[in-house]
Amino acid sequence: MERFDIAIIGTGPAGISAALTAHARNKRFVLLGSTELSPKISKAHRIDNYPGLPMITGREFAEQLKAQLAAMEIPVTGKQVSAVYATGDFFTLQAGEEMLEADTVIVATGVMQGKLLPGEEAFLGRGVSYCATCDARLYRGKTVAVIGSSADAAKEAEFLAEIVENVLYFPISGELPSESEKLRIFHEKPVEIIGEKTVSTLKTDQGEHEISCVFVLRDAVMPDKLVPGVETDGAHICVDLSMRTNIPGLFACGDIAGKPYQYVKSAGQGNVAALSAVSYLQNKK
Ligand SMILES: Cc1cc2nc3c(=O)[nH]c(=O)nc-3n(C[C@H](O)[C@H](O)[C@H](O)COP(=O)(O)OP(=O)(O)OC[C@H]3O[C@@H](n4cnc5c(N)ncnc54)[C@H](O)[C@@H]3O)c2cc1C
């Protein structure tokens, strides 16, 4: 299996900035995340506080970033990472069905908005999943729910409908999937995930649905679910001024590394994280 010097997770300003620096330092790296980049970029009406880009719209900013990545020949994988495991000397990452290895990892996944649903944490791995690609096959012949708020949730739900018996889709934000015999959309607000040993029911503000799994598809997950063992303050990964975490070789930057939530701070921290990863690699030799 190919081993990267640096795996960068997240295609917001932090991850993109880290990628530009890793490229400038001639490292073997992979940029994991949506090819559409962060929805927090494209959704901004107008950005007034990014030096050198006065009064740019979020959409224009996203286009500029895409053009810069293309000009540098930095590919974006389009892959969502569901877990990062520190094995001691290097890291293993689960990206869809693929496993990747890297000597260092930069987490630039943005901060998770909103609260976990009651039952979500308790049933994680027992009928709650954050990755349709990874877990769809476990629910062949079953009915599953999708709570969709990520940019890719609609597509993921359509993929799930090819594998499982029925998909009940609960949109929170983003595009709607195409309805079909196997995929139905419910405009109801999920309020609780219920079960005994495993999940059996999704309770909404309008009733209850019998299901075997709830796929909670957000743009970001809680950091300790993504990287077991990383030190957090809840929503954020704890870092020092070099963007180092408590796990050697693991760095974090941008919103996931704490407030203020700002583009310029995220981009700056992405640059620091990449340079710290480069120093770590040099010291490791
Ligand atoms: C509507 C709006 C307007 C804003 N306006 C401004 C403004 O004018 N000025 C300003 O400074 N800030 C503004 N902000 C804040 C700014 O958007 C954030 O601070 C900034 O985007 C954070 O960058 P980031 O790279 O840390 O994270 P994000 O931009 O959140 O990017 C993280 C990326 O990582 C991806 N990701 C998450 N988990 C995974 C995973 N497991 N695998 C792969 N990819 C993953 C996400 O899909 C996302 O693409 C605004 C925010 C919003 C929502």
PDBQT file of the ligand as one rigid body, heavy atoms in Angstrom, charges set to zero:
ROOT
HETATM    1  C1  LIG A 301     -22.476  31.459   5.753  1.00  0.00    +0.000 C 
HETATM    2  C2  LIG A 301     -21.090  31.670   6.308  1.00  0.00    +0.000 A 
HETATM    3  C3  LIG A 301     -20.435  32.867   6.075  1.00  0.00    +0.000 A 
HETATM    4  C4  LIG A 301     -19.135  33.064   6.584  1.00  0.00    +0.000 A 
HETATM    5  N1  LIG A 301     -18.523  34.245   6.335  1.00  0.00    +0.000 NA
HETATM    6  C5  LIG A 301     -17.255  34.434   6.783  1.00  0.00    +0.000 A 
HETATM    7  C6  LIG A 301     -16.565  35.660   6.464  1.00  0.00    +0.000 A 
HETATM    8  O1  LIG A 301     -17.083  36.569   5.819  1.00  0.00    +0.000 OA
HETATM    9  N2  LIG A 301     -15.285  35.781   6.922  1.00  0.00    +0.000 N 
HETATM   10  C7  LIG A 301     -14.637  34.782   7.634  1.00  0.00    +0.000 A 
HETATM   11  O2  LIG A 301     -13.468  34.950   7.971  1.00  0.00    +0.000 OA
HETATM   12  N3  LIG A 301     -15.282  33.629   7.934  1.00  0.00    +0.000 NA
HETATM   13  C8  LIG A 301     -16.572  33.425   7.541  1.00  0.00    +0.000 A 
HETATM   14  N4  LIG A 301     -17.212  32.263   7.846  1.00  0.00    +0.000 N 
HETATM   15  C9  LIG A 301     -16.503  31.231   8.637  1.00  0.00    +0.000 C 
HETATM   16  C10 LIG A 301     -15.659  30.358   7.715  1.00  0.00    +0.000 C 
HETATM   17  O3  LIG A 301     -16.525  29.776   6.782  1.00  0.00    +0.000 OA
HETATM   18  C11 LIG A 301     -14.928  29.244   8.494  1.00  0.00    +0.000 C 
HETATM   19  O4  LIG A 301     -14.193  29.795   9.553  1.00  0.00    +0.000 OA
HETATM   20  C12 LIG A 301     -13.962  28.499   7.551  1.00  0.00    +0.000 C 
HETATM   21  O5  LIG A 301     -14.643  27.974   6.418  1.00  0.00    +0.000 OA
HETATM   22  C13 LIG A 301     -13.259  27.369   8.307  1.00  0.00    +0.000 C 
HETATM   23  O6  LIG A 301     -12.384  26.741   7.432  1.00  0.00    +0.000 OA
HETATM   24  P1  LIG A 301     -11.903  25.243   7.710  1.00  0.00    +0.000 P 
HETATM   25  O7  LIG A 301     -11.047  24.888   6.550  1.00  0.00    +0.000 OA
HETATM   26  O8  LIG A 301     -11.357  25.152   9.069  1.00  0.00    +0.000 OA
HETATM   27  O9  LIG A 301     -13.224  24.377   7.730  1.00  0.00    +0.000 OA
HETATM   28  P2  LIG A 301     -14.428  24.254   6.706  1.00  0.00    +0.000 P 
HETATM   29  O10 LIG A 301     -14.522  25.419   5.803  1.00  0.00    +0.000 OA
HETATM   30  O11 LIG A 301     -15.613  23.914   7.539  1.00  0.00    +0.000 OA
HETATM   31  O12 LIG A 301     -14.011  23.030   5.786  1.00  0.00    +0.000 OA
HETATM   32  C14 LIG A 301     -13.913  21.737   6.271  1.00  0.00    +0.000 C 
HETATM   33  C15 LIG A 301     -14.056  20.786   5.117  1.00  0.00    +0.000 C 
HETATM   34  O13 LIG A 301     -13.721  19.475   5.541  1.00  0.00    +0.000 OA
HETATM   35  C16 LIG A 301     -14.674  18.563   5.041  1.00  0.00    +0.000 C 
HETATM   36  N5  LIG A 301     -14.717  17.401   5.931  1.00  0.00    +0.000 N 
HETATM   37  C17 LIG A 301     -15.219  17.326   7.186  1.00  0.00    +0.000 A 
HETATM   38  N6  LIG A 301     -15.069  16.102   7.679  1.00  0.00    +0.000 NA
HETATM   39  C18 LIG A 301     -14.450  15.389   6.706  1.00  0.00    +0.000 A 
HETATM   40  C19 LIG A 301     -14.032  14.041   6.621  1.00  0.00    +0.000 A 
HETATM   41  N7  LIG A 301     -14.224  13.200   7.624  1.00  0.00    +0.000 N 
HETATM   42  N8  LIG A 301     -13.441  13.623   5.477  1.00  0.00    +0.000 NA
HETATM   43  C20 LIG A 301     -13.253  14.472   4.427  1.00  0.00    +0.000 A 
HETATM   44  N9  LIG A 301     -13.647  15.781   4.462  1.00  0.00    +0.000 NA
HETATM   45  C21 LIG A 301     -14.223  16.209   5.585  1.00  0.00    +0.000 A 
HETATM   46  C22 LIG A 301     -15.983  19.351   5.025  1.00  0.00    +0.000 C 
HETATM   47  O14 LIG A 301     -16.903  18.763   4.147  1.00  0.00    +0.000 OA
HETATM   48  C23 LIG A 301     -15.473  20.696   4.544  1.00  0.00    +0.000 C 
HETATM   49  O15 LIG A 301     -15.419  20.717   3.151  1.00  0.00    +0.000 OA
HETATM   50  C24 LIG A 301     -18.504  32.035   7.361  1.00  0.00    +0.000 A 
HETATM   51  C25 LIG A 301     -19.194  30.857   7.598  1.00  0.00    +0.000 A 
HETATM   52  C26 LIG A 301     -20.457  30.651   7.089  1.00  0.00    +0.000 A 
HETATM   53  C27 LIG A 301     -21.182  29.349   7.360  1.00  0.00    +0.000 C 
ENDROOT
TORSDOF 0
